Amino acid sequence: MAEYPITPTDRRVAPDALQSTVTTIFLACGMGAEDASLLADSLVHADLRGVHSHGVIRIPDYVHKLIDGGVNPTARPQIVSRTAGAIVVDGNNSMGQIGASIAMDLAIETAQDNAIALAALRGSNHCGALDWYTLRAAKAGMIGMAGSNALPTMAPVGGRDKIVGMNPISIAVPGGAEPPLVLDLAFGATAHGKIRVYHQKGLPIPQGWAFDAAGEPTTDAAKALDGLIQPVGGHKGIALAMMIGIVSTLLSGASYGTGLGNMVDGPIAGRDGQFFIAIDIAAFRPLAEFASDVDAIVGQVHGSAPRNPQEPPLVPGEMERAFAEAYRVDGILLPAQTLEDIRLAGLRLGLSVADLSALS
């Protein structure tokens, strides 16, 4: 089981040790203990689920944001307005995970009284894997939805300039006996961070993922990083990405598209926006009945005929859950370059070799 090709230099790291080390790094950036732990948990969560594009590979970028990039490590998000189920939160240029966690929790709390709530977040930054938020709602017996803008990496229909982000969406639905179903995807054929993983491993990317700077399809990871991400479903993927980007930003007054920055110069701190929705299932029908129906849907999928006997049919989130179960036992498998980049970031912050021993 591997989402990425495994190379001989890949190494395994115990999740708890990785969590502790990453927390130490963010503490050294000036974050408070609770925020540093929360941010570390977001990244390790992604790696545990095999989504390495949104895991600890992001640490050098995050350290740069916190130390040199204008993101405030001690900023406190605040509620701007709250009208029935409509909430606006300003992240005040905190790390995205800090404001996004508050926004999702507010949506869940508010949905308990209003059946449905949407929290729109501005003044934010990159907030990591969205399923980290929507699964909170599912665990509370609600449907969770979240969307985010992203730096432009795709061209519009008929164009060749990078002005459309992949703008991901996540939806999580609680089951009964079955674990929650969770979708977390962007509207590019791959994540920019996933191409970075292939580049670190020195491997070509699959066909259909990206164009080079001239707009030609490429399997060269370095050329892909300088080029364009291909959309999923052609014009449909571009249209969906644009709409998620609009909902993510314009409700709160965050920046859209090129107003966020670009992949060459980097993001502009505090310009990002996200939305978080919680739907209280019990306001519509008994939760147990809903959950039983979800379990039945899972049963239909699992009972269907596989194309390959070695690869049974899966429901959304099942592959990621399998990664997490395996990685908790065997350790998270990470590229050596990722670990070295994190180690160097820690050393630049003044941490000792002992502080970073989990990465060795």
Long-range contacts (C-beta under 8 A, 24 or more apart in sequence): 1-319, 1-322, 1-323, 1-326, 2-333, 3-50, 3-51, 3-52, 3-319, 3-323, 4-52, 4-194, 4-197, 4-198, 4-201, 5-201, 5-203, 6-333, 7-201, 7-202, 7-203, 7-335, 9-335, 9-336, 9-337, 10-201, 10-333, 10-334, 10-335, 10-336, 11-333, 11-334, 11-336, 11-339, 12-330, 12-331, 12-332, 12-333, 12-334, 13-331, 13-332, 13-334, 13-339, 13-358, 13-359, 14-331, 14-332, 14-358, 15-44, 15-47, 15-48, 15-327, 15-328, 15-331, 15-332, 17-358, 18-44, 18-47, 18-56, 18-332, 18-358, 19-44, 20-358, 21-342, 21-346, 21-355, 21-356, 21-357, 21-358, 21-359, 22-56, 22-59, 22-342, 24-346, 24-351, 24-355, 25-59, 25-63, 25-342, 25-345, 25-346, 25-349, 25-351, 26-62, 26-66, 26-73, 28-346, 28-349, 28-350, 28-351, 29-62, 29-63, 29-66, 29-67, 29-73, 29-349, 30-66, 30-73, 30-74, 31-66, 31-73, 31-74, 31-95, 32-74, 35-73, 35-74, 35-94, 35-95, 35-98, 38-97, 38-98, 38-101, 39-95, 39-97, 39-98, 41-132, 42-97, 42-127, 42-128, 42-129, 42-132, 43-128, 44-332, 45-128, 45-129, 45-132, 46-128, 46-129, 46-132, 47-327, 47-332, 47-334, 48-323, 48-324, 48-327, 48-328, 48-332, 49-129, 49-131, 49-320, 49-321, 49-323, 49-324, 50-319, 50-320, 50-323, 50-324, 50-327, 51-129, 51-184, 51-320, 52-193, 52-194, 52-197, 52-334, 52-335, 52-338, 53-191, 53-192, 53-193, 53-194, 53-196, 53-197, 54-128, 54-129, 54-191, 54-193, 55-334, 56-334, 56-338, 56-342, 57-193, 57-196, 57-197, 57-200, 57-335, 57-338, 57-341, 58-126, 58-128, 58-193, 59-341, 59-342, 59-345, 60-341, 60-342, 60-344, 60-345, 61-126, 62-95, 62-126, 63-345, 63-348, 63-349, 65-95, 65-125, 65-126, 65-267, 65-269, 66-95, 67-349, 69-266, 69-267, 69-269, 70-269, 70-270, 71-95, 71-125, 71-269, 71-270, 77-102, 77-103, 77-121, 77-123, 79-106, 80-122, 80-252, 82-106, 82-110, 84-114, 85-110, 85-111, 85-114, 85-115, 85-116, 85-117, 85-118, 86-117, 86-118, 86-120, 87-117, 87-118, 87-119, 87-120, 88-119, 88-120, 88-121, 88-122, 88-251, 88-252, 89-119, 89-120, 89-121, 89-122, 89-252, 90-121, 90-122, 90-123, 90-252, 91-121, 91-122, 91-123, 91-124, 91-125, 91-270, 91-272, 92-123, 92-270, 93-123, 93-125, 93-269, 93-270, 94-123, 94-124, 94-125, 95-125, 95-127, 96-124, 96-125, 96-126, 96-127, 96-128, 96-272, 96-274, 97-127, 97-128, 97-132, 99-123, 99-124, 99-127, 100-124, 100-127, 100-128, 100-133, 100-146, 100-274, 100-276, 101-133, 103-274, 103-276, 104-133, 104-134, 104-136, 104-137, 104-144, 104-146, 104-276, 104-278, 105-136, 106-276, 107-137, 107-276, 107-277, 107-278, 108-136, 108-137, 108-140, 108-142, 108-144, 108-278, 110-278, 111-142, 111-278, 111-279, 111-280, 111-283, 112-280, 115-279, 115-280, 115-283, 115-284, 116-277, 116-278, 116-279, 116-280, 116-283, 117-277, 117-278, 118-251, 118-275, 118-276, 118-277, 119-275, 119-276, 119-277, 120-251, 120-252, 120-273, 120-274, 120-275, 121-252, 121-254, 121-273, 121-274, 121-275, 121-276, 122-249, 122-252, 122-253, 122-254, 122-273, 123-254, 123-270, 124-254, 124-270, 124-272, 124-273, 124-274, 125-267, 125-269, 125-270, 125-272, 126-267, 126-272, 127-272, 127-274, 129-170, 129-184, 130-168, 130-169, 130-170, 130-184, 131-170, 131-172, 131-182, 131-183, 131-184, 131-317, 131-320, 133-170, 133-276, 134-170, 134-171, 134-172, 134-182, 134-184, 135-172, 135-180, 135-182, 137-172, 137-278, 137-279, 138-172, 138-173, 138-174, 138-180, 138-182, 139-174, 139-180, 140-278, 141-174, 141-280, 141-281, 141-282, 141-287, 142-174, 142-278, 142-279, 142-280, 142-281, 143-171, 143-172, 143-173, 143-174, 143-277, 143-278, 143-279, 143-281, 144-170, 144-171, 144-172, 144-276, 144-277, 144-278, 144-279, 145-169, 145-170, 145-171, 145-172, 145-275, 145-276, 145-277, 145-278, 145-279, 146-170, 146-274, 146-275, 146-276, 146-277, 147-244, 147-247, 147-248, 147-274, 147-275, 148-244, 148-248, 148-272, 148-273, 148-274, 148-275, 149-244, 149-245, 149-248, 149-249, 149-254, 149-255, 149-256, 149-257, 149-260, 149-272, 149-273, 149-274, 150-186, 150-245, 150-260, 151-192, 151-260, 151-261, 151-262, 151-263, 151-267, 152-257, 152-258, 152-260, 152-262, 152-263, 153-188, 153-192, 153-228, 153-229, 153-263, 154-187, 154-188, 154-228, 154-229, 154-230, 154-231, 154-238, 154-241, 155-215, 155-228, 155-238, 156-238, 156-242, 157-235, 157-238, 157-239, 160-215, 160-228, 162-228, 162-262, 162-263, 163-257, 163-258, 164-231, 164-238, 164-241, 164-242, 164-245, 164-257, 165-241, 165-245, 165-257, 165-260, 166-191, 166-192, 166-229, 166-241, 167-240, 167-241, 167-242, 167-244, 167-245, 167-248, 168-244, 169-244, 172-317, 173-294, 174-281, 174-287, 174-290, 174-291, 174-294, 175-291, 175-294, 175-295, 175-298, 176-288, 176-291, 176-292, 176-294, 176-295, 177-295, 178-294, 178-295, 178-298, 179-317, 179-321, 180-317, 181-294, 181-298, 181-315, 181-316, 181-317, 182-316, 182-317, 182-320, 183-316, 183-317, 184-317, 186-241, 187-231, 187-232, 187-233, 187-237, 187-238, 187-240, 187-241, 187-244, 188-229, 188-230, 188-231, 188-232, 188-237, 188-241, 189-229, 189-230, 189-231, 189-232, 189-237, 190-229, 192-225, 192-229, 192-263, 195-221, 195-224, 195-225, 196-221, 196-225, 197-335, 197-338, 199-225, 200-335, 200-337, 200-338, 201-335, 201-337, 225-263, 247-275, 248-273, 248-274, 248-275, 249-273, 251-275
